[in-house]
């Protein structure tokens, strides 16, 4: 089974950021695996996947801000988790330019707070901190980044995530000295999937354009990203935690990304029209000075070899699945839950082979 080691732990899983896109999907996956879990996060955004599914009584947890160490620590002491998966973040590059200080407060100080609270809670055995593929020093050469490559952030978002990784390195050292919880870091490519409605992300922007019958402005159509279905890295995170808990592996950080070369944004646009037809209207705009890296590739050989982790969806399959999810839900809003369960069952079948 995908997470037998986690299930056997004497304590639940705590997800920070469970009201976000990845957090909601992880809650659904853990629920399907019958693993006890709780969340700690800000209020969910309007039209988020969490809000679409809230009436299903899947989500358990509390509303709170990871920048408040006192409240966070008190909650950990109440639920006594064995595993902490830290997803809460300010995850948007363009928003980080508008609110750089807030981005650093959430992504760096917030991460340090999560680590401090976990180390002060005796039940915690492991903390998995999710960062990003954008932590690597990127010269836009297009080569695949592997875990030993140097880290460097040139925009507020990526720099704040490098800061989060610095905090993790410090607490990894503290763990060695004090025999505290294990601290590990996961770096994933651009996740996509049904229910993501964040601003300034290409697929949610296209869906908003379909809903409002307005053209969607597409920045940098020739940029590449390692697109992957959200469930693929989430499965990788669970495998990573499982093997680390059982002392089968000892890697401080691990990449999760597609096996094939990254696709250009323009290829997503082609698939969107294939699935949604003439409802998709686009305006292409190549920025003179891009605020985001143009080329991103991840090397996930370490996860492939040590975890036997392989993506269930190719990039094209993940993109098609995401637009098909939205087409179904736009026609019938009640289909969101069944569509999510369908994808989760496909993932679990992939790992039961």
C-alpha positions as CSV (number, residue, x, y, z in Angstrom):
1,X,0.0,0.0,0.0
2,X,1.1,3.6,-0.7
3,X,1.5,4.7,3.0
4,X,1.5,1.7,5.3
5,X,4.4,3.1,7.3
6,X,2.5,6.3,8.0
7,X,-0.7,4.5,8.8
8,X,1.2,2.4,11.4
9,X,2.5,5.5,13.3
10,X,1.0,6.3,16.7
11,X,-0.5,9.6,15.7
12,X,-2.2,11.5,12.9
13,X,-0.8,13.5,10.0
14,X,-0.9,17.3,10.3
15,X,-1.2,19.2,7.0
16,X,-0.3,22.9,7.1
17,X,-2.1,24.6,4.3
18,X,-4.9,22.0,4.0
19,X,-7.3,24.7,2.6
20,X,-5.0,25.2,-0.4
21,X,-5.0,23.3,-3.7
22,X,-2.4,20.7,-2.8
23,X,-3.5,20.5,0.8
24,X,-7.1,19.8,-0.2
25,X,-6.0,17.0,-2.6
26,X,-3.7,15.6,0.1
27,X,-6.6,15.5,2.5
28,X,-8.7,13.6,0.0
29,X,-5.9,11.1,-0.6
30,X,-5.3,10.5,3.1
31,X,-9.0,10.1,3.6
32,X,-9.1,7.5,0.9
33,X,-6.2,5.7,2.5
34,X,-8.0,5.8,5.9
35,X,-5.1,7.7,7.5
36,X,-6.1,10.1,10.3
37,X,-5.2,13.7,9.5
38,X,-5.8,17.3,10.5
39,X,-5.2,20.6,9.0
40,X,-3.9,24.0,10.1
41,X,-4.4,26.8,7.5
42,X,-5.8,30.2,6.6
43,X,-9.4,30.5,5.4
44,X,-9.9,29.0,2.0
45,X,-10.0,31.2,-1.1
46,X,-13.3,31.8,-2.9
47,X,-13.9,29.1,-5.6
48,X,-11.1,26.9,-4.2
49,X,-11.3,23.2,-4.3
50,X,-11.6,23.1,-0.5
51,X,-14.8,25.2,-0.7
52,X,-16.2,23.1,-3.5
53,X,-15.8,20.0,-1.3
54,X,-16.3,21.3,2.2
55,X,-19.9,20.0,2.5
56,X,-18.5,16.4,2.1
57,X,-17.2,16.5,5.7
58,X,-13.7,15.4,4.6
59,X,-11.7,18.1,6.1
60,X,-10.7,18.2,9.8
61,X,-8.6,20.9,11.3
62,X,-8.6,24.5,12.4
63,X,-8.1,28.0,10.9
64,X,-4.8,29.6,11.9
65,X,-1.7,31.4,10.7
66,X,1.7,29.7,10.8
67,X,3.2,33.1,11.6
68,X,1.6,32.8,15.0
69,X,3.9,30.4,16.8
70,X,1.8,30.2,20.0
71,X,-1.4,29.1,18.4
72,X,0.4,26.7,16.1
73,X,2.3,25.1,19.0
74,X,-0.9,24.8,21.0
75,X,-2.7,23.0,18.1
76,X,0.2,20.5,17.7
77,X,0.0,19.7,21.4
78,X,-3.7,19.1,21.1
79,X,-3.7,16.7,18.1
80,X,-0.2,15.1,18.8
81,X,0.7,14.3,15.2
82,X,3.3,11.8,14.3
83,X,3.9,13.3,10.8
84,X,3.8,17.0,9.8
85,X,3.5,17.8,6.1
86,X,4.2,21.5,5.7
87,X,2.5,22.9,2.6
88,X,1.3,26.3,3.9
89,X,3.0,29.1,1.8
90,X,2.6,32.2,-0.3
91,X,3.1,30.2,-3.5
92,X,2.9,32.8,-6.3
93,X,5.8,34.4,-8.0
94,X,4.0,37.5,-9.3
95,X,2.3,38.1,-5.9
96,X,5.7,37.9,-4.3
97,X,6.7,41.0,-6.3
98,X,3.7,42.9,-4.9
99,X,4.1,41.7,-1.3
100,X,7.8,40.7,-0.8
101,X,7.8,41.1,3.0
102,X,4.7,39.1,3.5
103,X,6.1,36.4,1.2
104,X,9.3,36.1,3.4
105,X,7.3,36.2,6.6
106,X,5.1,33.3,5.5
107,X,7.6,31.2,3.7
108,X,10.7,31.7,5.9
109,X,9.5,32.7,9.4
110,X,6.4,30.5,9.0
111,X,8.5,27.5,8.1
112,X,10.8,28.1,11.1
113,X,7.7,28.3,13.3
114,X,6.4,24.9,12.0
115,X,9.8,23.4,12.7
116,X,10.0,24.9,16.2
117,X,6.5,23.7,17.0
118,X,7.2,20.2,15.7
119,X,10.4,19.9,17.7
120,X,8.5,21.0,20.8
121,X,5.9,18.3,20.3
122,X,7.3,14.9,21.5
123,X,4.8,12.9,19.3
124,X,6.3,14.2,16.0
125,X,8.7,11.8,14.3
126,X,9.1,13.5,10.9
127,X,8.5,16.9,9.2
128,X,8.3,17.1,5.5
129,X,8.7,20.6,4.1
130,X,7.5,21.3,0.6
131,X,9.5,23.9,-1.3
132,X,9.7,24.2,-5.1
133,X,11.7,23.5,-8.2
134,X,12.4,27.3,-8.4
135,X,15.0,27.1,-5.5
136,X,17.7,26.2,-7.9
137,X,20.2,28.6,-9.4
138,X,18.7,29.0,-12.9
139,X,20.6,30.3,-15.9
140,X,17.8,29.3,-18.3
141,X,20.1,26.7,-19.9
142,X,17.3,24.2,-19.8
143,X,19.4,21.5,-18.1
144,X,17.7,19.3,-15.5
145,X,18.4,20.3,-11.9
146,X,19.3,17.6,-9.5
147,X,19.4,17.7,-5.7
148,X,23.1,18.5,-5.4
149,X,22.8,21.7,-7.5
150,X,23.3,25.1,-5.8
151,X,20.3,27.0,-4.6
152,X,19.7,30.6,-5.4
153,X,16.5,32.8,-5.6
154,X,16.4,35.8,-7.8
155,X,12.7,36.8,-7.1
156,X,11.0,37.3,-3.8
157,X,9.2,33.9,-4.0
158,X,12.1,31.7,-5.0
159,X,14.4,33.6,-2.6
160,X,11.9,33.0,0.3
161,X,11.8,29.3,-0.5
162,X,15.6,29.2,-0.5
163,X,15.3,30.8,3.0
164,X,12.9,28.1,4.0
165,X,15.4,25.5,2.9
166,X,18.1,27.2,5.0
167,X,15.8,26.9,8.0
168,X,15.3,23.2,7.2
169,X,19.1,22.7,7.0
170,X,19.5,24.3,10.4
171,X,16.8,22.1,12.0
172,X,18.3,19.0,10.3
173,X,21.5,19.9,12.2
174,X,19.5,20.4,15.4
175,X,17.9,17.0,14.9
176,X,21.3,15.4,14.8
177,X,22.3,17.1,18.0
178,X,19.1,16.7,20.0
179,X,17.7,13.5,18.4
180,X,14.6,15.5,17.3
181,X,12.2,14.7,14.5
182,X,13.7,14.0,11.1
183,X,13.4,16.9,8.7
184,X,13.2,16.3,4.9
185,X,12.5,18.6,2.0
186,X,10.6,17.9,-1.3
187,X,10.9,20.0,-4.4
188,X,8.2,19.5,-7.0
189,X,7.5,20.9,-10.5
190,X,4.4,22.9,-11.5
191,X,1.4,20.9,-10.2
192,X,-1.8,21.0,-12.0
193,X,-5.2,19.3,-11.5
194,X,-8.9,19.8,-11.1
195,X,-9.9,22.6,-8.7
196,X,-6.8,24.9,-8.8
197,X,-8.2,28.5,-9.1
198,X,-5.2,30.5,-8.1
199,X,-4.4,33.8,-10.0
200,X,-1.6,34.1,-12.5
201,X,-1.5,30.3,-13.2
202,X,-2.1,29.4,-16.8
203,X,-4.8,26.7,-16.4
204,X,-6.9,28.6,-13.8
205,X,-6.6,31.7,-15.9
206,X,-7.9,29.9,-18.9
207,X,-10.8,28.5,-16.8
208,X,-11.6,32.0,-15.5
209,X,-11.7,33.2,-19.1
210,X,-14.1,30.5,-20.0
211,X,-16.4,31.3,-17.1
212,X,-16.4,35.1,-17.7
213,X,-16.4,34.8,-21.6
214,X,-13.3,37.0,-21.7
215,X,-9.9,36.5,-23.4
216,X,-7.1,35.2,-21.3
217,X,-3.7,37.0,-21.5
218,X,-0.9,34.4,-21.7
219,X,2.5,35.5,-20.6
220,X,5.6,33.9,-22.2
221,X,4.0,31.1,-24.3
222,X,7.4,29.7,-25.1
223,X,8.4,29.2,-21.4
224,X,8.7,25.6,-20.2
225,X,7.7,24.0,-16.9
226,X,7.8,20.5,-15.5
227,X,4.0,20.1,-15.4
228,X,2.6,17.2,-13.3
229,X,-0.7,16.0,-12.0
230,X,-1.0,17.1,-8.4
231,X,-1.5,13.5,-7.2
232,X,1.9,12.4,-8.6
233,X,4.1,14.5,-6.3
234,X,1.7,13.9,-3.4
235,X,2.2,10.1,-3.8
236,X,5.9,10.8,-3.9
237,X,5.7,12.8,-0.6
238,X,4.0,9.9,1.1
239,X,6.6,7.4,-0.2
240,X,9.4,9.7,0.9
241,X,8.0,10.0,4.4
242,X,7.3,6.3,4.6
243,X,10.8,5.2,3.6
244,X,12.4,7.8,5.8
245,X,10.3,6.8,8.8
246,X,11.4,3.1,8.3
247,X,15.1,4.2,8.0
248,X,15.2,2.7,4.5
249,X,16.6,5.9,3.0
250,X,18.4,9.0,4.2
251,X,18.1,11.9,1.8
252,X,17.7,15.5,3.1
253,X,16.0,16.6,-0.1
254,X,14.3,15.0,-3.1
255,X,13.0,16.2,-6.5
256,X,9.6,15.1,-7.9
257,X,9.0,15.9,-11.6
258,X,8.0,14.4,-14.9
259,X,10.1,11.9,-16.7
260,X,9.8,13.5,-20.1
261,X,11.1,16.9,-21.2
262,X,9.1,19.9,-19.9
263,X,6.4,21.2,-22.2
264,X,6.0,24.8,-23.3
265,X,3.1,26.9,-22.2
266,X,1.8,27.1,-25.8
267,X,1.3,23.3,-25.7
268,X,-1.1,23.7,-22.8
269,X,-3.0,26.2,-24.9
270,X,-3.4,23.7,-27.7
271,X,-4.8,21.1,-25.4
272,X,-7.1,23.6,-23.8
273,X,-8.7,24.2,-27.2
274,X,-8.8,20.5,-27.9
275,X,-10.9,19.9,-24.7
276,X,-12.9,23.1,-24.3
277,X,-13.1,24.2,-28.0
278,X,-14.1,27.7,-29.0
279,X,-14.9,28.7,-25.4
280,X,-11.1,29.3,-25.0
281,X,-10.1,32.8,-26.1
282,X,-6.4,33.8,-25.7
283,X,-4.2,36.8,-26.1
284,X,-0.5,35.9,-26.3
285,X,2.0,38.3,-24.8
286,X,5.8,37.7,-24.5
287,X,7.1,39.9,-21.7
288,X,10.1,42.1,-22.5
289,X,11.5,41.5,-19.0
290,X,10.2,38.3,-17.6
291,X,9.6,38.1,-13.8
292,X,9.8,34.3,-14.0
293,X,12.4,31.8,-15.3
294,X,11.8,30.8,-18.9
295,X,13.1,27.2,-18.7
296,X,12.7,24.7,-15.9
297,X,13.6,21.0,-15.9
298,X,13.8,18.7,-12.8
299,X,15.9,15.5,-12.5
300,X,13.8,13.0,-10.4
301,X,16.1,10.0,-10.8
302,X,16.7,9.9,-7.0
303,X,13.0,9.4,-6.3
304,X,12.7,6.9,-9.2
305,X,15.5,4.8,-7.8
306,X,15.1,5.0,-4.1
307,X,11.3,5.2,-3.8
308,X,10.4,3.4,-7.0
309,X,8.3,6.5,-7.6
310,X,7.0,7.0,-11.2
311,X,4.4,9.5,-12.4
312,X,1.0,8.0,-13.1
313,X,0.2,10.7,-15.6
314,X,2.4,12.0,-18.4
315,X,2.4,15.8,-18.8
316,X,0.0,15.7,-21.7
317,X,-2.3,13.3,-19.8
318,X,-2.2,15.5,-16.7
319,X,-3.1,18.6,-18.8
320,X,-5.9,16.7,-20.6
321,X,-7.2,15.3,-17.3
322,X,-7.2,18.8,-15.7
323,X,-9.2,20.4,-18.5
324,X,-11.6,17.4,-18.6
325,X,-12.1,17.8,-14.9
326,X,-13.0,21.4,-15.3
327,X,-15.3,20.8,-18.3
328,X,-17.3,18.3,-16.3
329,X,-17.5,20.5,-13.2
330,X,-18.5,23.6,-15.2
331,X,-21.4,21.6,-16.6
332,X,-22.2,20.0,-13.2
333,X,-20.7,21.6,-10.0
334,X,-21.6,18.5,-8.0
335,X,-19.2,16.4,-10.0
336,X,-16.1,17.8,-8.3
337,X,-15.9,15.2,-5.6
338,X,-16.5,12.2,-7.9
339,X,-13.9,13.5,-10.3
340,X,-11.4,13.8,-7.5
341,X,-12.1,10.3,-6.3
342,X,-11.8,8.9,-9.9
343,X,-8.3,10.4,-10.1
344,X,-7.3,9.1,-6.7
345,X,-8.4,5.6,-7.6
346,X,-6.4,5.8,-10.8
347,X,-3.3,6.7,-8.7
348,X,-3.9,3.9,-6.2
349,X,-4.3,1.4,-9.0
350,X,-1.0,2.6,-10.4
351,X,0.8,1.7,-7.1
352,X,-1.0,-1.6,-6.5
353,X,0.5,-3.1,-9.6
